[in-house]
Amino acid sequence: MRTIQLPPRCDRAAAEALLPEFQAALGAGALSIDASEAKQIGQAMLQLLVSARRTGDGAHINPSPALIEAARLTGLEAALFDGSVA
C-alpha cells in the first residue's frame, strides 16, 4: 500500500502539487493518506481527498484533528472517513 503524506498547510497550492502523486498512486492499488500533521485544510484539498476516496480502490485517510473538524464543518465526514473516525 502506498502512503502519501500531507503537509501541515493543505491549501490549493498543496493540492495542485500533490495531484500528480495522487493520480499515479490511485492507478496502482490501495492508497493510504497520512494527514496526521495537517493543520490547515482548504477546499481544494478537501475536493482532492473526496476524489481519492471515490477513485479506484479508494483511499484510507489517517486524519488530523484539523481535518476531522473541516470534514465536520463541510458535512464530508461520510465521504472522507470509514466511520471509525470523528
Buried (B, 14 or more C-beta within 10 A) or exposed (E): EBEBBBBEBBBEEBBEEBEEEBEEBBEEEBBBBBBBBBEBBBEBBBEBBBBBBEBEEEBBBBBBEBBBEBBEEBEBBEBBBEEEEB
